């Protein structure tokens, strides 16, 4: 896959060139090397994929659920067999370390496993004799063609949040991966083809905004699944909903961590450092704000500064590397600008990761771990999703005051508490207005059988990815009321 001139779309079971589409380079963010070209598909390319998906859906929806999951079993085996190869692709195009890429892929495969339970998960319900001689039942039916639009930061995992559930429920899919990291899903689509899905059930269209808008506007696309920044999530939700589609849009985050004086500081520091600086801070569950309560401030800032300074930064395929680059030069510039704005607003740089240079990788997009203390909660740095390895430290006098800071954010993706107090933990769990809560956990990532929640500006929609929410999102409920009077049967 690496070194291929131009990536191909996968439409109706065939790999094909995106007609009339310009191409842009895909670069390894650690080396700066061009590793592929990706086409910017236009509306006509998207329409062809949607039409193929619609044609396939008329037959796929009639396939028994127990038969629909057989290709998923084969796909799971193929993903396991290609595990290291795909993880290396993630590192090469996304920049994260190989261990991080392997962790991502493992989480994606878990969703394939859960989706194979569709014969049970998709069951409806019934009740006899709702009135004399009348029965009522609720059945689930697939919605139709689903558009899946995914981000650069988890090119393997996030498409697998959606795709396995959608097809297992009897839908067909048109996937548009990020144009920044298209190689991973191009390889996975080869495995999907090998797994034996019927032609047109899963389609892949590369591209940017034009391809996204074509999916949002297409009359035969019935549902949209998306993960990305909050401004884009709001745009996609609004446009797709205006076109009558059901939509789930995971947006951005500003995930706070509250640390109490009774926390195990050594363990806490290690977990928070991994959360804040893992994947170079480019994940929607990265801890980006720490709120130290009372006497926790001094020991935590000392420990986290040491952890940030000692973290080994470089190319993720090399041994011993603990953090890779950010995705692009533009992203690096944006992150460094936000750090500068925070310092100008009064934040104190305990560890400054700007202007990073990694020997042998001078063209890489590196920002070293950064820790800023005394951050003003009203500053732009405190309000903005940095999406980089930057940790802002604030202070509160009590648990209640810390919870107020958590709830004052426009985002509501995740919040974590580090403590040895069960009472404080229950108060935090009960009162924080976020969708994912961690107690002595730095990345509260739900397992595949739970929904990946998110509140406020971190999510637009009603039903989340994964778990039973996925089944509800990718199916429509139909209620049937039946009467079969006994007198009718006497005619036969």
C-alpha positions in Angstrom: 0.0 0.0 0.0 2.8 2.4 0.9 4.3 4.0 -2.3 1.2 3.4 -4.4 0.8 6.4 -6.7 -2.9 7.1 -6.2 -5.4 5.4 -4.0 -8.5 3.9 -5.5 -12.1 4.0 -4.5 -13.9 0.8 -3.8 -17.4 0.9 -5.4 -19.8 -2.0 -6.0 -17.1 -4.6 -5.3 -14.5 -3.0 -7.7 -11.4 -0.9 -7.1 -11.6 2.1 -9.5 -10.1 5.5 -10.2 -12.1 8.5 -9.0 -12.9 10.0 -12.3 -12.2 13.7 -12.7 -10.8 14.0 -9.2 -7.6 16.0 -8.3 -5.2 14.3 -5.9 -3.3 15.6 -2.8 -0.3 14.0 -1.1 -0.5 11.9 2.0 2.6 12.5 4.1 4.3 10.6 6.9 4.1 13.2 9.8 7.3 12.0 11.3 9.5 12.1 8.1 7.6 14.5 5.9 7.8 11.9 3.0 5.0 11.5 0.6 3.7 7.9 1.0 0.7 8.1 -1.3 -1.7 10.3 -3.2 -5.4 10.4 -2.4 -8.1 11.5 -4.8 -10.6 14.3 -3.9 -13.7 12.6 -5.1 -16.5 14.7 -6.4 -20.3 14.3 -6.1 -20.5 12.0 -9.2 -18.0 9.5 -7.5 -20.1 9.6 -4.3 -23.3 9.1 -6.2 -21.9 6.0 -7.9 -21.0 4.5 -4.6 -24.4 5.4 -3.1 -26.2 3.8 -6.0 -24.1 0.7 -5.6 -24.9 0.6 -1.9 -28.6 1.1 -2.6 -28.7 -1.7 -5.1 -26.9 -4.1 -2.7 -29.2 -3.1 0.1 -32.3 -4.5 -1.5 -30.8 -8.0 -1.2 -28.6 -7.6 1.8 -31.5 -6.6 4.1 -33.2 -9.9 3.3 -30.1 -12.0 4.3 -30.8 -13.7 7.6 -29.0 -12.1 10.5 -27.1 -15.3 11.2 -25.8 -15.2 7.7 -25.0 -11.5 7.7 -22.5 -11.9 10.5 -20.5 -14.7 8.8 -18.3 -12.2 6.8 -17.7 -10.4 10.1 -16.3 -13.5 11.6 -14.0 -13.9 8.6 -13.1 -10.2 8.8 -12.1 -10.5 12.5 -9.8 -13.4 11.6 -8.2 -11.4 8.7 -7.7 -8.4 10.9 -6.0 -10.6 13.5 -3.7 -12.1 10.9 -2.8 -8.6 9.5 -2.6 -6.9 12.9 1.0 -5.8 12.9 0.9 -4.8 9.2 -2.1 -2.5 9.7 -0.7 -1.1 13.0 2.4 -0.1 11.1 0.3 1.6 8.5 -1.4 3.6 11.2 2.0 4.7 12.6 3.3 5.7 9.1 0.3 7.8 8.2 -0.9 9.1 11.6 2.3 9.4 13.6 1.4 7.6 16.8 3.7 5.0 18.3 3.4 1.4 17.2 2.1 0.4 20.7 -0.6 3.1 20.4 -1.5 1.9 16.9 -1.8 -1.6 18.2 -4.0 -0.5 21.0 -6.2 1.4 18.6 -6.6 -1.5 16.3 -7.4 -3.9 19.2 -10.3 -1.6 20.2 -11.5 -1.6 16.6 -11.5 -5.4 16.4 -13.5 -5.5 19.6 -16.3 -3.8 17.8 -16.3 -6.4 15.0 -16.6 -9.0 17.7 -19.5 -7.3 19.4 -21.3 -6.8 16.1 -21.3 -10.6 15.5 -23.9 -10.8 18.3 -26.5 -9.1 16.1 -28.9 -12.1 16.0 -29.4 -11.4 19.7 -28.8 -7.7 19.8 -31.3 -6.9 17.0 -34.2 -8.8 18.6 -37.5 -7.0 18.9 -40.2 -7.6 21.5 -43.8 -8.7 21.7 -46.8 -8.9 23.9 -49.8 -11.2 23.5 -53.3 -10.1 24.2 -52.9 -6.4 24.4 -56.6 -6.7 23.9 -58.8 -9.7 23.5 -57.4 -11.8 20.7 -54.9 -9.0 19.6 -51.1 -9.3 19.8 -48.5 -6.5 19.4 -44.9 -6.8 18.4 -42.0 -4.5 17.7 -39.4 -5.5 15.1 -36.2 -3.8 13.9 -35.4 -3.2 10.3 -32.3 -1.7 8.7 -32.4 2.0 7.7 -30.8 1.6 4.3 -27.6 3.3 3.0 -25.3 4.7 5.7 -22.6 7.3 5.2 -19.6 7.0 7.6 -17.2 10.0 7.8 -14.2 9.5 10.0 -11.2 11.6 11.3 -7.4 11.3 11.0 -6.5 10.5 14.6 -7.9 6.9 14.8 -7.9 5.8 11.2 -8.4 2.1 12.1 -10.6 2.2 15.2 -13.2 4.8 14.5 -14.5 3.4 11.2 -14.9 0.1 13.1 -17.1 1.9 15.6 -19.7 2.1 12.9 -19.2 -0.2 9.9 -19.6 -3.6 11.6 -22.9 -2.7 13.4 -24.3 -1.0 10.3 -23.8 -4.0 8.0 -24.7 -6.6 10.6 -28.0 -4.8 11.0 -28.7 -5.2 7.3 -27.5 -1.8 6.1 -25.0 -0.9 3.4 -22.2 1.6 3.9 -20.3 4.3 2.0 -17.2 5.1 4.0 -15.3 8.4 3.6 -12.1 8.2 5.6 -9.9 11.2 6.4 -7.9 12.4 3.4 -5.0 12.8 5.8 -4.9 9.1 6.8 -6.6 7.1 4.1 -4.2 4.2 3.8 -5.4 2.2 6.9 -9.0 1.8 5.7 -7.9 1.2 2.1 -6.0 -1.8 3.5 -9.0 -2.9 5.7 -11.3 -2.7 2.7 -9.1 -5.2 1.0 -9.7 -7.5 3.9 -13.4 -6.7 3.8 -13.4 -7.7 0.1 -11.5 -10.9 1.0 -14.0 -11.7 3.8 -16.7 -12.2 1.2 -19.2 -9.3 1.7 -21.5 -9.1 -1.3 -20.6 -6.4 -3.8 -21.9 -3.0 -2.8 -22.4 -3.7 0.8 -19.3 -1.8 1.8 -18.0 1.0 -0.4 -15.0 3.4 0.1 -14.8 6.9 -1.4 -11.8 9.1 -0.7 -12.1 12.8 -0.7 -12.6 16.0 1.3 -15.5 18.5 1.8 -17.0 17.9 -1.6 -17.4 14.2 -0.9 -18.8 14.9 2.5 -21.4 17.3 1.2 -22.4 14.9 -1.4 -23.1 12.3 1.3 -25.0 14.8 3.4 -27.2 15.8 0.5 -27.7 12.5 -1.3 -31.4 11.5 -1.1 -30.6 7.8 -0.8 -28.3 8.2 2.2 -30.5 7.6 5.2 -28.0 8.0 8.1 -24.7 9.7 8.8 -22.1 8.7 11.4 -19.3 11.2 12.1 -16.4 11.9 14.4 -14.4 15.1 14.2 -14.1 18.6 15.6 -17.1 20.4 17.1 -17.4 23.1 14.4 -17.5 20.3 11.7 -19.7 18.1 13.8 -22.2 21.0 14.1 -22.1 21.6 10.4 -22.6 18.0 9.5 -25.4 17.5 12.0 -27.3 20.6 10.8 -26.9 19.9 7.1 -27.7 16.2 7.3 -30.6 16.7 9.7 -32.0 19.4 7.4 -32.0 16.7 4.6 -34.1 14.4 6.8 -31.3 12.0 7.8 -30.7 10.5 11.2 -27.3 11.7 12.5 -24.7 10.9 15.1 -21.8 13.4 15.4 -19.1 13.1 17.9 -17.4 16.5 18.4 -14.4 17.9 20.2 -13.4 17.9 23.8 -11.6 19.7 26.6 -11.2 16.9 29.0 -10.6 17.9 32.7 -8.8 15.8 35.3 -9.4 16.6 39.0 -6.7 15.6 41.4 -7.4 15.5 45.2 -4.6 15.6 47.8 -5.3 12.0 48.8 -4.6 10.6 45.3 -1.7 8.2 44.8 0.5 10.9 43.2 3.0 8.5 41.5 0.3 6.5 39.9 -1.8 9.6 39.1 1.1 11.3 37.4 1.9 8.3 35.2 -1.7 7.9 34.1 -2.3 11.6 33.5 0.9 11.8 31.5 -0.1 8.9 29.3 -3.6 10.4 28.8 -2.3 14.0 28.0 0.7 13.1 25.9 -0.3 9.7 24.4 -1.0 9.9 20.7 0.6 13.4 20.9 -2.6 14.6 22.5 -4.6 13.9 19.3 -7.5 12.0 20.7 -10.9 13.0 21.9 -10.3 11.5 25.3 -6.9 13.1 25.9 -6.7 14.8 29.3 -6.0 18.5 28.5 -6.8 20.3 31.8 -5.8 19.3 35.3 -7.6 20.9 38.2 -5.6 20.4 41.4 -7.5 20.7 44.6 -5.9 22.3 47.7 -2.6 20.7 48.6 -2.4 18.6 45.5 -0.9 21.4 43.4 2.8 21.3 44.4 3.4 17.6 44.3 1.5 17.1 41.0 3.1 19.9 39.1 6.5 18.6 40.2 5.8 15.1 39.1 4.1 15.9 35.8 6.9 18.3 34.8 9.4 15.5 35.3 7.2 13.1 33.3 6.8 15.6 30.4 10.5 16.4 30.3 11.5 12.8 30.3 9.1 11.5 27.6 10.9 10.2 24.6 9.7 11.8 21.3 10.4 10.5 17.8 9.3 8.3 15.0 6.8 5.8 16.3 8.3 2.8 14.5 11.6 3.1 16.4 12.1 1.3 19.7 11.7 3.2 22.9 9.7 6.0 21.4 6.9 7.2 23.7 5.3 9.9 21.6 5.2 10.7 18.0 4.5 13.9 15.9 1.2 15.7 15.4 -0.5 15.2 12.0 0.7 18.2 10.0 2.8 21.4 9.9 -0.5 23.4 10.1 -1.5 21.5 13.3 2.0 22.1 14.8 1.7 25.8 14.1 -1.8 26.0 15.6 -0.7 24.2 18.8 2.3 26.5 19.2 0.2 29.6 18.7 -2.2 28.5 21.4 0.7 27.9 23.8 1.9 31.4 23.1 -1.5 32.9 23.6 -1.8 31.0 26.9 1.6 32.3 28.1 0.6 35.9 27.0 -2.6 35.5 29.1 -0.6 34.7 32.2 0.0 31.0 32.1 3.4 29.8 33.3 5.3 27.3 31.1 6.7 24.6 33.4 7.7 22.6 30.4 7.7 24.3 26.9 7.5 21.9 24.0 7.6 24.4 21.2 10.3 24.4 18.5 11.0 20.8 18.9 13.7 19.1 16.9 14.2 15.4 16.6 17.6 14.3 15.2 17.2 12.5 11.9 13.6 13.7 11.5 14.0 17.4 11.0 11.0 17.5 8.6 8.7 15.9 11.2 5.8 17.8 12.8 7.0 17.5 16.4 5.7 19.3 19.5 7.2 18.0 22.7 5.0 17.6 25.9 4.0 21.0 27.3 2.8 21.8 30.8 1.3 25.2 31.6 0.4 26.2 35.2 -1.7 29.1 36.5 -4.0 28.9 33.5 -6.9 31.3 33.6 -10.2 29.3 33.2 -11.6 32.1 31.1 -8.7 32.2 28.7 -8.8 31.0 25.1 -6.3 28.3 25.9 -8.7 26.9 28.6 -11.7 27.0 26.3 -10.2 25.7 23.1 -9.5 22.1 22.1 -5.8 22.2 21.5 -5.5 18.6 20.1 -1.9 18.4 20.9 0.4 17.4 23.8 -0.4 20.4 26.0 -1.6 20.1 29.6 -3.1 23.2 31.3 -3.0 23.2 35.1 -5.6 25.1 37.2 -6.4 25.2 40.9 -9.5 24.8 43.0 -10.1 25.0 46.7 -12.6 22.1 47.0 -14.2 19.3 45.1 -17.3 21.3 44.6 -15.3 24.2 43.1 -13.5 21.8 40.8 -16.8 20.3 39.6 -18.0 23.8 38.9 -15.0 24.3 36.6 -15.7 21.0 34.9 -19.3 21.9 34.3 -18.5 25.4 33.1 -16.9 24.0 29.9 -18.9 24.0 26.7 -17.6 20.5 26.1 -18.8 17.4 27.9 -16.9 14.4 26.6 -14.9 13.1 29.6 -13.9 14.1 33.1 -11.7 12.1 35.5 -11.1 12.2 39.2 -8.1 10.9 41.1 -8.7 10.2 44.8 -8.9 7.5 47.4 -12.2 8.8 48.7 -15.3 6.9 47.8 -17.5 9.8 48.9 -15.7 12.3 46.6 -15.8 9.8 43.7 -19.6 9.4 44.1 -20.1 13.2 44.2 -18.0 13.6 41.1 -19.7 10.8 39.2 -23.1 12.2 40.2 -22.6 15.9 39.5 -20.3 16.2 36.5 -22.1 17.0 33.3 -20.0 14.8 30.9 -20.8 11.6 29.0 -17.7 9.6 30.1 -16.4 9.6 33.7 -13.1 8.1 34.9 -12.3 7.4 38.5 -8.5 6.9 38.9 -8.6 6.3 35.1 -7.0 8.7 32.7 -8.8 7.6 29.5 -12.4 6.6 30.2 -12.8 4.9 26.9 -15.9 2.7 26.9 -15.6 -0.9 25.9 -17.3 -1.9 22.6 -20.5 -3.1 24.4 -21.1 0.3 26.0 -21.9 3.5 24.1 -19.2 6.0 23.6 -21.0 8.9 25.3 -20.6 12.6 25.1 -22.6 15.6 26.1 -23.0 19.3 25.2 -20.8 20.5 22.4 -19.0 17.1 22.4 -21.9 15.3 20.7 -24.8 16.1 18.4 -27.5 13.6 18.2 -29.3 11.2 20.4 -27.7 7.8 19.9 -24.0 7.2 20.3 -21.5 4.9 18.7 -21.0 1.3 20.0 -23.1 -1.0 22.0 -26.9 -1.0 22.0 -26.9 2.6 20.9 -25.4 1.4 17.6 -28.3 -1.1 17.2 -30.9 1.6 17.8 -29.2 4.0 15.4 -28.8 1.6 12.5 -32.3 0.1 12.8 -35.8 1.5 12.6 -38.5 0.2 14.9 -41.7 -1.1 13.3 -44.7 -1.9 15.5 -47.2 -4.5 14.3 -50.7 -5.0 15.8 -52.3 -8.3 14.8 -55.7 -9.9 15.1 -56.5 -13.4 14.0 -60.0 -14.2 15.1 -60.6 -17.9 15.7 -63.7 -17.9 13.5 -61.5 -17.2 10.5 -59.5 -20.4 11.0 -62.7 -22.4 10.9 -62.9 -21.7 7.2 -60.0 -24.0 6.5 
